[in-house]
Amino acid sequence: MSRVDDAVQRMVRVKFTMGLFENPLAYYNMAKYLGCQEHRDLAREVVRKTLVLLKNRKYSHAGNIGYQCCGWTIEWQGLSDNSTAEQ
């Protein structure tokens, strides 16, 4: 529990420093840009340049979107395999 408390304290400190508590609401006029093709292309480029395959003796997560992307995809919704919410 102390590790969780420490992690939360660090995250809150960063958010406070960034001013996120003074203006916590999103700019809804920017919502039209969410998922636009330009952002998707940029995300694919970032993945190509930074993705690292991590392997250990028991498991390889190379073909598993759940472990590769976590919550950073449009379709993936918390499953630990290649399933998506649409399947």
PDB file with one MODEL, atoms N, CA, C and O in Angstrom:
MODEL        1
ATOM      1  N   MET A   1       0.821  -1.182   0.000  1.00  0.00           N
ATOM      2  CA  MET A   1       0.000   0.000   0.000  1.00  0.00           C
ATOM      3  C   MET A   1       0.873   1.257   0.000  1.00  0.00           C
ATOM      4  O   MET A   1       0.509   2.266  -0.603  1.00  0.00           O
ATOM      5  N   SER A   2       1.992   1.197   0.657  1.00  0.00           N
ATOM      6  CA  SER A   2       2.861   2.376   0.694  1.00  0.00           C
ATOM      7  C   SER A   2       3.429   2.694  -0.698  1.00  0.00           C
ATOM      8  O   SER A   2       3.636   3.862  -1.029  1.00  0.00           O
ATOM      9  N   ARG A   3       3.679   1.664  -1.508  1.00  0.00           N
ATOM     10  CA  ARG A   3       4.162   1.911  -2.886  1.00  0.00           C
ATOM     11  C   ARG A   3       3.087   2.586  -3.717  1.00  0.00           C
ATOM     12  O   ARG A   3       3.382   3.479  -4.511  1.00  0.00           O
ATOM     13  N   VAL A   4       1.845   2.164  -3.539  1.00  0.00           N
ATOM     14  CA  VAL A   4       0.735   2.792  -4.261  1.00  0.00           C
ATOM     15  C   VAL A   4       0.588   4.241  -3.816  1.00  0.00           C
ATOM     16  O   VAL A   4       0.444   5.138  -4.647  1.00  0.00           O
ATOM     17  N   ASP A   5       0.625   4.472  -2.509  1.00  0.00           N
ATOM     18  CA  ASP A   5       0.532   5.834  -1.991  1.00  0.00           C
ATOM     19  C   ASP A   5       1.646   6.718  -2.554  1.00  0.00           C
ATOM     20  O   ASP A   5       1.405   7.867  -2.925  1.00  0.00           O
ATOM     21  N   ASP A   6       2.851   6.185  -2.616  1.00  0.00           N
ATOM     22  CA  ASP A   6       3.984   6.935  -3.141  1.00  0.00           C
ATOM     23  C   ASP A   6       3.775   7.271  -4.617  1.00  0.00           C
ATOM     24  O   ASP A   6       4.023   8.398  -5.044  1.00  0.00           O
ATOM     25  N   ALA A   7       3.318   6.288  -5.390  1.00  0.00           N
ATOM     26  CA  ALA A   7       3.087   6.513  -6.816  1.00  0.00           C
ATOM     27  C   ALA A   7       1.991   7.557  -7.033  1.00  0.00           C
ATOM     28  O   ALA A   7       2.141   8.436  -7.881  1.00  0.00           O
ATOM     29  N   VAL A   8       0.904   7.473  -6.288  1.00  0.00           N
ATOM     30  CA  VAL A   8      -0.193   8.434  -6.415  1.00  0.00           C
ATOM     31  C   VAL A   8       0.291   9.828  -6.038  1.00  0.00           C
ATOM     32  O   VAL A   8      -0.050  10.808  -6.701  1.00  0.00           O
ATOM     33  N   GLN A   9       1.075   9.917  -4.987  1.00  0.00           N
ATOM     34  CA  GLN A   9       1.596  11.213  -4.558  1.00  0.00           C
ATOM     35  C   GLN A   9       2.453  11.855  -5.650  1.00  0.00           C
ATOM     36  O   GLN A   9       2.360  13.059  -5.889  1.00  0.00           O
ATOM     37  N   ARG A  10       3.287  11.047  -6.312  1.00  0.00           N
ATOM     38  CA  ARG A  10       4.120  11.581  -7.391  1.00  0.00           C
ATOM     39  C   ARG A  10       3.266  12.040  -8.570  1.00  0.00           C
ATOM     40  O   ARG A  10       3.533  13.089  -9.157  1.00  0.00           O
ATOM     41  N   MET A  11       2.237  11.258  -8.921  1.00  0.00           N
ATOM     42  CA  MET A  11       1.369  11.635 -10.045  1.00  0.00           C
ATOM     43  C   MET A  11       0.598  12.915  -9.738  1.00  0.00           C
ATOM     44  O   MET A  11       0.487  13.793 -10.595  1.00  0.00           O
ATOM     45  N   VAL A  12       0.071  13.026  -8.534  1.00  0.00           N
ATOM     46  CA  VAL A  12      -0.675  14.226  -8.152  1.00  0.00           C
ATOM     47  C   VAL A  12       0.249  15.444  -8.164  1.00  0.00           C
ATOM     48  O   VAL A  12      -0.156  16.527  -8.586  1.00  0.00           O
ATOM     49  N   ARG A  13       1.477  15.270  -7.707  1.00  0.00           N
ATOM     50  CA  ARG A  13       2.445  16.374  -7.710  1.00  0.00           C
ATOM     51  C   ARG A  13       2.695  16.869  -9.141  1.00  0.00           C
ATOM     52  O   ARG A  13       2.732  18.075  -9.382  1.00  0.00           O
ATOM     53  N   VAL A  14       2.866  15.942 -10.084  1.00  0.00           N
ATOM     54  CA  VAL A  14       3.090  16.323 -11.482  1.00  0.00           C
ATOM     55  C   VAL A  14       1.858  17.039 -12.034  1.00  0.00           C
ATOM     56  O   VAL A  14       1.988  18.067 -12.699  1.00  0.00           O
ATOM     57  N   LYS A  15       0.675  16.509 -11.767  1.00  0.00           N
ATOM     58  CA  LYS A  15      -0.548  17.142 -12.256  1.00  0.00           C
ATOM     59  C   LYS A  15      -0.713  18.541 -11.668  1.00  0.00           C
ATOM     60  O   LYS A  15      -1.128  19.466 -12.366  1.00  0.00           O
ATOM     61  N   PHE A  16      -0.388  18.694 -10.390  1.00  0.00           N
ATOM     62  CA  PHE A  16      -0.465  20.005  -9.754  1.00  0.00           C
ATOM     63  C   PHE A  16       0.517  20.974 -10.402  1.00  0.00           C
ATOM     64  O   PHE A  16       0.168  22.122 -10.676  1.00  0.00           O
ATOM     65  N   THR A  17       1.737  20.520 -10.646  1.00  0.00           N
ATOM     66  CA  THR A  17       2.759  21.346 -11.280  1.00  0.00           C
ATOM     67  C   THR A  17       2.332  21.765 -12.683  1.00  0.00           C
ATOM     68  O   THR A  17       2.620  22.880 -13.116  1.00  0.00           O
ATOM     69  N   MET A  18       1.648  20.875 -13.389  1.00  0.00           N
ATOM     70  CA  MET A  18       1.189  21.170 -14.753  1.00  0.00           C
ATOM     71  C   MET A  18      -0.049  22.072 -14.773  1.00  0.00           C
ATOM     72  O   MET A  18      -0.460  22.532 -15.838  1.00  0.00           O
ATOM     73  N   GLY A  19      -0.642  22.325 -13.607  1.00  0.00           N
ATOM     74  CA  GLY A  19      -1.817  23.184 -13.548  1.00  0.00           C
ATOM     75  C   GLY A  19      -3.121  22.497 -13.887  1.00  0.00           C
ATOM     76  O   GLY A  19      -4.110  23.162 -14.193  1.00  0.00           O
ATOM     77  N   LEU A  20      -3.138  21.176 -13.837  1.00  0.00           N
ATOM     78  CA  LEU A  20      -4.338  20.444 -14.224  1.00  0.00           C
ATOM     79  C   LEU A  20      -5.488  20.584 -13.235  1.00  0.00           C
ATOM     80  O   LEU A  20      -6.635  20.297 -13.579  1.00  0.00           O
ATOM     81  N   PHE A  21      -5.200  21.020 -12.016  1.00  0.00           N
ATOM     82  CA  PHE A  21      -6.278  21.187 -11.040  1.00  0.00           C
ATOM     83  C   PHE A  21      -6.945  22.549 -11.176  1.00  0.00           C
ATOM     84  O   PHE A  21      -8.090  22.715 -10.754  1.00  0.00           O
ATOM     85  N   GLU A  22      -6.251  23.533 -11.759  1.00  0.00           N
ATOM     86  CA  GLU A  22      -6.846  24.845 -11.975  1.00  0.00           C
ATOM     87  C   GLU A  22      -7.859  24.829 -13.117  1.00  0.00           C
ATOM     88  O   GLU A  22      -8.866  25.534 -13.067  1.00  0.00           O
ATOM     89  N   ASN A  23      -7.594  24.029 -14.142  1.00  0.00           N
ATOM     90  CA  ASN A  23      -8.483  23.950 -15.296  1.00  0.00           C
ATOM     91  C   ASN A  23      -8.659  22.476 -15.675  1.00  0.00           C
ATOM     92  O   ASN A  23      -8.080  22.019 -16.660  1.00  0.00           O
ATOM     93  N   PRO A  24      -9.458  21.728 -14.896  1.00  0.00           N
ATOM     94  CA  PRO A  24      -9.531  20.275 -15.088  1.00  0.00           C
ATOM     95  C   PRO A  24     -10.394  19.822 -16.265  1.00  0.00           C
ATOM     96  O   PRO A  24     -10.354  18.648 -16.631  1.00  0.00           O
ATOM     97  N   LEU A  25     -11.166  20.716 -16.860  1.00  0.00           N
ATOM     98  CA  LEU A  25     -12.077  20.299 -17.918  1.00  0.00           C
ATOM     99  C   LEU A  25     -11.388  20.309 -19.274  1.00  0.00           C
ATOM    100  O   LEU A  25     -10.505  21.126 -19.537  1.00  0.00           O
ATOM    101  N   ALA A  26     -11.803  19.404 -20.109  1.00  0.00           N
ATOM    102  CA  ALA A  26     -11.228  19.286 -21.454  1.00  0.00           C
ATOM    103  C   ALA A  26     -11.760  20.395 -22.355  1.00  0.00           C
ATOM    104  O   ALA A  26     -12.801  20.993 -22.084  1.00  0.00           O
ATOM    105  N   TYR A  27     -11.036  20.648 -23.410  1.00  0.00           N
ATOM    106  CA  TYR A  27     -11.497  21.573 -24.441  1.00  0.00           C
ATOM    107  C   TYR A  27     -12.312  20.769 -25.448  1.00  0.00           C
ATOM    108  O   TYR A  27     -11.747  20.096 -26.310  1.00  0.00           O
ATOM    109  N   TYR A  28     -13.611  20.833 -25.344  1.00  0.00           N
ATOM    110  CA  TYR A  28     -14.474  20.011 -26.178  1.00  0.00           C
ATOM    111  C   TYR A  28     -14.405  20.398 -27.654  1.00  0.00           C
ATOM    112  O   TYR A  28     -14.739  19.589 -28.519  1.00  0.00           O
ATOM    113  N   ASN A  29     -13.978  21.615 -27.949  1.00  0.00           N
ATOM    114  CA  ASN A  29     -13.867  22.009 -29.346  1.00  0.00           C
ATOM    115  C   ASN A  29     -12.735  21.267 -30.050  1.00  0.00           C
ATOM    116  O   ASN A  29     -12.654  21.289 -31.278  1.00  0.00           O
ATOM    117  N   MET A  30     -11.864  20.611 -29.290  1.00  0.00           N
ATOM    118  CA  MET A  30     -10.774  19.832 -29.874  1.00  0.00           C
ATOM    119  C   MET A  30     -11.161  18.381 -30.112  1.00  0.00           C
ATOM    120  O   MET A  30     -10.386  17.630 -30.704  1.00  0.00           O
ATOM    121  N   ALA A  31     -12.348  17.968 -29.662  1.00  0.00           N
ATOM    122  CA  ALA A  31     -12.771  16.565 -29.778  1.00  0.00           C
ATOM    123  C   ALA A  31     -12.836  16.107 -31.224  1.00  0.00           C
ATOM    124  O   ALA A  31     -12.661  14.922 -31.505  1.00  0.00           O
ATOM    125  N   LYS A  32     -13.085  17.026 -32.144  1.00  0.00           N
ATOM    126  CA  LYS A  32     -13.182  16.643 -33.555  1.00  0.00           C
ATOM    127  C   LYS A  32     -11.862  16.108 -34.097  1.00  0.00           C
ATOM    128  O   LYS A  32     -11.842  15.459 -35.143  1.00  0.00           O
ATOM    129  N   TYR A  33     -10.761  16.372 -33.397  1.00  0.00           N
ATOM    130  CA  TYR A  33      -9.456  15.899 -33.842  1.00  0.00           C
ATOM    131  C   TYR A  33      -9.100  14.509 -33.304  1.00  0.00           C
ATOM    132  O   TYR A  33      -8.136  13.899 -33.766  1.00  0.00           O
ATOM    133  N   LEU A  34      -9.862  14.008 -32.340  1.00  0.00           N
ATOM    134  CA  LEU A  34      -9.576  12.695 -31.763  1.00  0.00           C
ATOM    135  C   LEU A  34      -9.712  11.615 -32.819  1.00  0.00           C
ATOM    136  O   LEU A  34     -10.747  11.511 -33.477  1.00  0.00           O
ATOM    137  N   GLY A  35      -8.686  10.823 -32.980  1.00  0.00           N
ATOM    138  CA  GLY A  35      -8.726   9.718 -33.930  1.00  0.00           C
ATOM    139  C   GLY A  35      -8.611  10.132 -35.383  1.00  0.00           C
ATOM    140  O   GLY A  35      -8.868   9.323 -36.275  1.00  0.00           O
ATOM    141  N   CYS A  36      -8.226  11.391 -35.643  1.00  0.00           N
ATOM    142  CA  CYS A  36      -8.106  11.813 -37.038  1.00  0.00           C
ATOM    143  C   CYS A  36      -6.939  11.069 -37.705  1.00  0.00           C
ATOM    144  O   CYS A  36      -6.037  10.576 -37.028  1.00  0.00           O
ATOM    145  N   GLN A  37      -6.973  11.001 -39.005  1.00  0.00           N
ATOM    146  CA  GLN A  37      -5.976  10.223 -39.750  1.00  0.00           C
ATOM    147  C   GLN A  37      -4.554  10.708 -39.478  1.00  0.00           C
ATOM    148  O   GLN A  37      -3.634   9.898 -39.366  1.00  0.00           O
ATOM    149  N   GLU A  38      -4.372  12.015 -39.370  1.00  0.00           N
ATOM    150  CA  GLU A  38      -3.033  12.555 -39.099  1.00  0.00           C
ATOM    151  C   GLU A  38      -2.478  12.030 -37.775  1.00  0.00           C
ATOM    152  O   GLU A  38      -1.302  11.674 -37.692  1.00  0.00           O
ATOM    153  N   HIS A  39      -3.311  11.982 -36.754  1.00  0.00           N
ATOM    154  CA  HIS A  39      -2.877  11.480 -35.448  1.00  0.00           C
ATOM    155  C   HIS A  39      -2.616   9.976 -35.491  1.00  0.00           C
ATOM    156  O   HIS A  39      -1.672   9.489 -34.868  1.00  0.00           O
ATOM    157  N   ARG A  40      -3.451   9.242 -36.224  1.00  0.00           N
ATOM    158  CA  ARG A  40      -3.234   7.800 -36.359  1.00  0.00           C
ATOM    159  C   ARG A  40      -1.923   7.506 -37.075  1.00  0.00           C
ATOM    160  O   ARG A  40      -1.181   6.603 -36.688  1.00  0.00           O
ATOM    161  N   ASP A  41      -1.645   8.275 -38.123  1.00  0.00           N
ATOM    162  CA  ASP A  41      -0.387   8.088 -38.854  1.00  0.00           C
ATOM    163  C   ASP A  41       0.808   8.394 -37.959  1.00  0.00           C
ATOM    164  O   ASP A  41       1.810   7.678 -37.986  1.00  0.00           O
ATOM    165  N   LEU A  42       0.701   9.453 -37.171  1.00  0.00           N
ATOM    166  CA  LEU A  42       1.779   9.807 -36.253  1.00  0.00           C
ATOM    167  C   LEU A  42       1.964   8.718 -35.202  1.00  0.00           C
ATOM    168  O   LEU A  42       3.095   8.370 -34.865  1.00  0.00           O
ATOM    169  N   ALA A  43       0.868   8.179 -34.683  1.00  0.00           N
ATOM    170  CA  ALA A  43       0.952   7.114 -33.680  1.00  0.00           C
ATOM    171  C   ALA A  43       1.628   5.873 -34.265  1.00  0.00           C
ATOM    172  O   ALA A  43       2.452   5.241 -33.603  1.00  0.00           O
ATOM    173  N   ARG A  44       1.281   5.530 -35.494  1.00  0.00           N
ATOM    174  CA  ARG A  44       1.920   4.366 -36.135  1.00  0.00           C
ATOM    175  C   ARG A  44       3.421   4.596 -36.310  1.00  0.00           C
ATOM    176  O   ARG A  44       4.222   3.682 -36.114  1.00  0.00           O
ATOM    177  N   GLU A  45       3.791   5.815 -36.677  1.00  0.00           N
ATOM    178  CA  GLU A  45       5.213   6.129 -36.833  1.00  0.00           C
ATOM    179  C   GLU A  45       5.945   6.015 -35.505  1.00  0.00           C
ATOM    180  O   GLU A  45       7.047   5.470 -35.441  1.00  0.00           O
ATOM    181  N   VAL A  46       5.333   6.527 -34.451  1.00  0.00           N
ATOM    182  CA  VAL A  46       5.947   6.440 -33.124  1.00  0.00           C
ATOM    183  C   VAL A  46       6.129   4.988 -32.712  1.00  0.00           C
ATOM    184  O   VAL A  46       7.178   4.620 -32.183  1.00  0.00           O
ATOM    185  N   VAL A  47       5.119   4.159 -32.949  1.00  0.00           N
ATOM    186  CA  VAL A  47       5.221   2.742 -32.605  1.00  0.00           C
ATOM    187  C   VAL A  47       6.339   2.072 -33.392  1.00  0.00           C
ATOM    188  O   VAL A  47       7.132   1.319 -32.827  1.00  0.00           O
ATOM    189  N   ARG A  48       6.406   2.341 -34.690  1.00  0.00           N
ATOM    190  CA  ARG A  48       7.466   1.738 -35.513  1.00  0.00           C
ATOM    191  C   ARG A  48       8.849   2.112 -34.997  1.00  0.00           C
ATOM    192  O   ARG A  48       9.770   1.296 -35.032  1.00  0.00           O
ATOM    193  N   LYS A  49       8.995   3.334 -34.524  1.00  0.00           N
ATOM    194  CA  LYS A  49      10.307   3.808 -34.091  1.00  0.00           C
ATOM    195  C   LYS A  49      10.661   3.399 -32.664  1.00  0.00           C
ATOM    196  O   LYS A  49      11.837   3.364 -32.305  1.00  0.00           O
ATOM    197  N   THR A  50       9.652   3.090 -31.849  1.00  0.00           N
ATOM    198  CA  THR A  50       9.939   2.876 -30.431  1.00  0.00           C
ATOM    199  C   THR A  50       9.575   1.511 -29.883  1.00  0.00           C
ATOM    200  O   THR A  50      10.003   1.177 -28.778  1.00  0.00           O
ATOM    201  N   LEU A  51       8.815   0.712 -30.593  1.00  0.00           N
ATOM    202  CA  LEU A  51       8.357  -0.560 -30.057  1.00  0.00           C
ATOM    203  C   LEU A  51       9.524  -1.502 -29.796  1.00  0.00           C
ATOM    204  O   LEU A  51      10.377  -1.722 -30.656  1.00  0.00           O
ATOM    205  N   VAL A  52       9.537  -2.036 -28.618  1.00  0.00           N
ATOM    206  CA  VAL A  52      10.578  -2.981 -28.222  1.00  0.00           C
ATOM    207  C   VAL A  52       9.898  -4.287 -27.850  1.00  0.00           C
ATOM    208  O   VAL A  52       8.962  -4.304 -27.051  1.00  0.00           O
ATOM    209  N   LEU A  53      10.367  -5.369 -28.426  1.00  0.00           N
ATOM    210  CA  LEU A  53       9.819  -6.679 -28.105  1.00  0.00           C
ATOM    211  C   LEU A  53      10.499  -7.195 -26.842  1.00  0.00           C
ATOM    212  O   LEU A  53      11.716  -7.377 -26.805  1.00  0.00           O
ATOM    213  N   LEU A  54       9.706  -7.425 -25.827  1.00  0.00           N
ATOM    214  CA  LEU A  54      10.229  -7.950 -24.574  1.00  0.00           C
ATOM    215  C   LEU A  54       9.875  -9.420 -24.469  1.00  0.00           C
ATOM    216  O   LEU A  54       8.715  -9.797 -24.638  1.00  0.00           O
ATOM    217  N   LYS A  55      10.851 -10.238 -24.196  1.00  0.00           N
ATOM    218  CA  LYS A  55      10.643 -11.668 -24.068  1.00  0.00           C
ATOM    219  C   LYS A  55      11.249 -12.147 -22.754  1.00  0.00           C
ATOM    220  O   LYS A  55      12.272 -11.638 -22.295  1.00  0.00           O
ATOM    221  N   ASN A  56      10.616 -13.103 -22.184  1.00  0.00           N
ATOM    222  CA  ASN A  56      11.248 -13.822 -21.088  1.00  0.00           C
ATOM    223  C   ASN A  56      11.155 -15.307 -21.410  1.00  0.00           C
ATOM    224  O   ASN A  56      10.690 -15.681 -22.486  1.00  0.00           O
ATOM    225  N   ARG A  57      11.580 -16.130 -20.511  1.00  0.00           N
ATOM    226  CA  ARG A  57      11.648 -17.564 -20.816  1.00  0.00           C
ATOM    227  C   ARG A  57      10.284 -18.187 -21.067  1.00  0.00           C
ATOM    228  O   ARG A  57      10.181 -19.131 -21.850  1.00  0.00           O
ATOM    229  N   LYS A  58       9.240 -17.688 -20.427  1.00  0.00           N
ATOM    230  CA  LYS A  58       7.936 -18.327 -20.530  1.00  0.00           C
ATOM    231  C   LYS A  58       7.023 -17.703 -21.579  1.00  0.00           C
ATOM    232  O   LYS A  58       6.286 -18.417 -22.259  1.00  0.00           O
ATOM    233  N   TYR A  59       7.063 -16.397 -21.717  1.00  0.00           N
ATOM    234  CA  TYR A  59       6.049 -15.723 -22.513  1.00  0.00           C
ATOM    235  C   TYR A  59       6.666 -14.813 -23.560  1.00  0.00           C
ATOM    236  O   TYR A  59       7.708 -14.195 -23.339  1.00  0.00           O
ATOM    237  N   SER A  60       6.002 -14.745 -24.699  1.00  0.00           N
ATOM    238  CA  SER A  60       6.326 -13.746 -25.709  1.00  0.00           C
ATOM    239  C   SER A  60       5.034 -12.992 -26.006  1.00  0.00           C
ATOM    240  O   SER A  60       4.014 -13.605 -26.323  1.00  0.00           O
ATOM    241  N   HIS A  61       5.074 -11.687 -25.906  1.00  0.00           N
ATOM    242  CA  HIS A  61       3.868 -10.894 -26.105  1.00  0.00           C
ATOM    243  C   HIS A  61       3.854 -10.204 -27.465  1.00  0.00           C
ATOM    244  O   HIS A  61       3.119  -9.238 -27.668  1.00  0.00           O
ATOM    245  N   ALA A  62       4.664 -10.698 -28.390  1.00  0.00           N
ATOM    246  CA  ALA A  62       4.775 -10.059 -29.702  1.00  0.00           C
ATOM    247  C   ALA A  62       3.460 -10.047 -30.452  1.00  0.00           C
ATOM    248  O   ALA A  62       3.183  -9.083 -31.165  1.00  0.00           O
ATOM    249  N   GLY A  63       2.637 -11.079 -30.322  1.00  0.00           N
ATOM    250  CA  GLY A  63       1.399 -11.156 -31.072  1.00  0.00           C
ATOM    251  C   GLY A  63       0.178 -10.844 -30.247  1.00  0.00           C
ATOM    252  O   GLY A  63      -0.929 -11.217 -30.634  1.00  0.00           O
ATOM    253  N   ASN A  64       0.336 -10.178 -29.131  1.00  0.00           N
ATOM    254  CA  ASN A  64      -0.763  -9.947 -28.211  1.00  0.00           C
ATOM    255  C   ASN A  64      -1.021  -8.452 -28.083  1.00  0.00           C
ATOM    256  O   ASN A  64      -0.261  -7.744 -27.423  1.00  0.00           O
ATOM    257  N   ILE A  65      -2.092  -7.968 -28.714  1.00  0.00           N
ATOM    258  CA  ILE A  65      -2.368  -6.533 -28.682  1.00  0.00           C
ATOM    259  C   ILE A  65      -2.649  -6.034 -27.269  1.00  0.00           C
ATOM    260  O   ILE A  65      -2.339  -4.887 -26.947  1.00  0.00           O
ATOM    261  N   GLY A  66      -3.224  -6.870 -26.434  1.00  0.00           N
ATOM    262  CA  GLY A  66      -3.500  -6.471 -25.061  1.00  0.00           C
ATOM    263  C   GLY A  66      -2.250  -6.120 -24.291  1.00  0.00           C
ATOM    264  O   GLY A  66      -2.220  -5.114 -23.583  1.00  0.00           O
ATOM    265  N   TYR A  67      -1.215  -6.932 -24.415  1.00  0.00           N
ATOM    266  CA  TYR A  67       0.036  -6.668 -23.715  1.00  0.00           C
ATOM    267  C   TYR A  67       0.890  -5.634 -24.449  1.00  0.00           C
ATOM    268  O   TYR A  67       1.641  -4.896 -23.810  1.00  0.00           O
ATOM    269  N   GLN A  68       0.791  -5.569 -25.750  1.00  0.00           N
ATOM    270  CA  GLN A  68       1.601  -4.621 -26.517  1.00  0.00           C
ATOM    271  C   GLN A  68       1.138  -3.185 -26.330  1.00  0.00           C
ATOM    272  O   GLN A  68       1.957  -2.283 -26.159  1.00  0.00           O
ATOM    273  N   CYS A  69      -0.164  -2.970 -26.362  1.00  0.00           N
ATOM    274  CA  CYS A  69      -0.685  -1.601 -26.426  1.00  0.00           C
ATOM    275  C   CYS A  69      -1.373  -1.131 -25.155  1.00  0.00           C
ATOM    276  O   CYS A  69      -1.567   0.070 -24.966  1.00  0.00           O
ATOM    277  N   CYS A  70      -1.741  -2.051 -24.289  1.00  0.00           N
ATOM    278  CA  CYS A  70      -2.511  -1.691 -23.082  1.00  0.00           C
ATOM    279  C   CYS A  70      -3.719  -0.873 -23.505  1.00  0.00           C
ATOM    280  O   CYS A  70      -4.495  -1.322 -24.348  1.00  0.00           O
ATOM    281  N   GLY A  71      -3.895   0.293 -22.952  1.00  0.00           N
ATOM    282  CA  GLY A  71      -5.074   1.085 -23.279  1.00  0.00           C
ATOM    283  C   GLY A  71      -4.869   2.069 -24.402  1.00  0.00           C
ATOM    284  O   GLY A  71      -5.720   2.931 -24.622  1.00  0.00           O
ATOM    285  N   TRP A  72      -3.775   1.970 -25.117  1.00  0.00           N
ATOM    286  CA  TRP A  72      -3.448   2.987 -26.111  1.00  0.00           C
ATOM    287  C   TRP A  72      -3.920   2.630 -27.514  1.00  0.00           C
ATOM    288  O   TRP A  72      -3.221   2.908 -28.489  1.00  0.00           O
ATOM    289  N   THR A  73      -5.071   2.031 -27.629  1.00  0.00           N
ATOM    290  CA  THR A  73      -5.664   1.783 -28.937  1.00  0.00           C
ATOM    291  C   THR A  73      -7.127   2.186 -28.877  1.00  0.00           C
ATOM    292  O   THR A  73      -7.683   2.358 -27.793  1.00  0.00           O
ATOM    293  N   ILE A  74      -7.740   2.336 -30.016  1.00  0.00           N
ATOM    294  CA  ILE A  74      -9.160   2.696 -30.049  1.00  0.00           C
ATOM    295  C   ILE A  74     -10.024   1.482 -29.733  1.00  0.00           C
ATOM    296  O   ILE A  74     -11.001   1.595 -28.992  1.00  0.00           O
ATOM    297  N   GLU A  75      -9.671   0.305 -30.295  1.00  0.00           N
ATOM    298  CA  GLU A  75     -10.516  -0.870 -30.146  1.00  0.00           C
ATOM    299  C   GLU A  75     -10.287  -1.656 -28.860  1.00  0.00           C
ATOM    300  O   GLU A  75     -11.236  -2.211 -28.306  1.00  0.00           O
ATOM    301  N   TRP A  76      -9.054  -1.716 -28.378  1.00  0.00           N
ATOM    302  CA  TRP A  76      -8.750  -2.597 -27.248  1.00  0.00           C
ATOM    303  C   TRP A  76      -9.387  -2.076 -25.980  1.00  0.00           C
ATOM    304  O   TRP A  76      -9.251  -0.896 -25.659  1.00  0.00           O
ATOM    305  N   GLN A  77     -10.083  -2.938 -25.253  1.00  0.00           N
ATOM    306  CA  GLN A  77     -10.823  -2.506 -24.078  1.00  0.00           C
ATOM    307  C   GLN A  77     -10.511  -3.354 -22.851  1.00  0.00           C
ATOM    308  O   GLN A  77     -11.428  -3.841 -22.190  1.00  0.00           O
ATOM    309  N   GLY A  78      -9.240  -3.537 -22.539  1.00  0.00           N
ATOM    310  CA  GLY A  78      -8.861  -4.156 -21.285  1.00  0.00           C
ATOM    311  C   GLY A  78      -8.672  -5.651 -21.296  1.00  0.00           C
ATOM    312  O   GLY A  78      -8.496  -6.254 -20.238  1.00  0.00           O
ATOM    313  N   LEU A  79      -8.702  -6.263 -22.453  1.00  0.00           N
ATOM    314  CA  LEU A  79      -8.541  -7.706 -22.511  1.00  0.00           C
ATOM    315  C   LEU A  79      -7.055  -8.052 -22.665  1.00  0.00           C
ATOM    316  O   LEU A  79      -6.301  -7.266 -23.239  1.00  0.00           O
ATOM    317  N   SER A  80      -6.630  -9.195 -22.168  1.00  0.00           N
ATOM    318  CA  SER A  80      -5.211  -9.547 -22.206  1.00  0.00           C
ATOM    319  C   SER A  80      -4.905 -10.508 -23.353  1.00  0.00           C
ATOM    320  O   SER A  80      -4.044 -11.379 -23.234  1.00  0.00           O
ATOM    321  N   ASP A  81      -5.614 -10.340 -24.454  1.00  0.00           N
ATOM    322  CA  ASP A  81      -5.317 -11.140 -25.645  1.00  0.00           C
ATOM    323  C   ASP A  81      -5.573 -10.272 -26.870  1.00  0.00           C
ATOM    324  O   ASP A  81      -5.569  -9.046 -26.758  1.00  0.00           O
ATOM    325  N   ASN A  82      -5.792 -10.862 -28.013  1.00  0.00           N
ATOM    326  CA  ASN A  82      -6.002 -10.087 -29.232  1.00  0.00           C
ATOM    327  C   ASN A  82      -7.453  -9.703 -29.456  1.00  0.00           C
ATOM    328  O   ASN A  82      -7.799  -9.208 -30.528  1.00  0.00           O
ATOM    329  N   SER A  83      -8.309  -9.921 -28.468  1.00  0.00           N
ATOM    330  CA  SER A  83      -9.708  -9.571 -28.603  1.00  0.00           C
ATOM    331  C   SER A  83      -9.884  -8.063 -28.566  1.00  0.00           C
ATOM    332  O   SER A  83      -9.101  -7.350 -27.940  1.00  0.00           O
ATOM    333  N   THR A  84     -10.916  -7.588 -29.240  1.00  0.00           N
ATOM    334  CA  THR A  84     -11.295  -6.186 -29.157  1.00  0.00           C
ATOM    335  C   THR A  84     -12.760  -6.118 -28.768  1.00  0.00           C
ATOM    336  O   THR A  84     -13.461  -7.130 -28.779  1.00  0.00           O
ATOM    337  N   ALA A  85     -13.211  -4.947 -28.430  1.00  0.00           N
ATOM    338  CA  ALA A  85     -14.597  -4.787 -28.027  1.00  0.00           C
ATOM    339  C   ALA A  85     -15.550  -5.108 -29.163  1.00  0.00           C
ATOM    340  O   ALA A  85     -16.700  -5.478 -28.924  1.00  0.00           O
ATOM    341  N   GLU A  86     -15.083  -4.970 -30.400  1.00  0.00           N
ATOM    342  CA  GLU A  86     -15.954  -5.183 -31.550  1.00  0.00           C
ATOM    343  C   GLU A  86     -16.102  -6.658 -31.910  1.00  0.00           C
ATOM    344  O   GLU A  86     -17.000  -6.998 -32.682  1.00  0.00           O
ATOM    345  N   GLN A  87     -15.274  -7.534 -31.393  1.00  0.00           N
ATOM    346  CA  GLN A  87     -15.332  -8.945 -31.773  1.00  0.00           C
ATOM    347  C   GLN A  87     -16.398  -9.682 -31.014  1.00  0.00           C
ATOM    348  O   GLN A  87     -16.581 -10.883 -31.214  1.00  0.00           O
TER     349      GLN A  87
ENDMDL
END
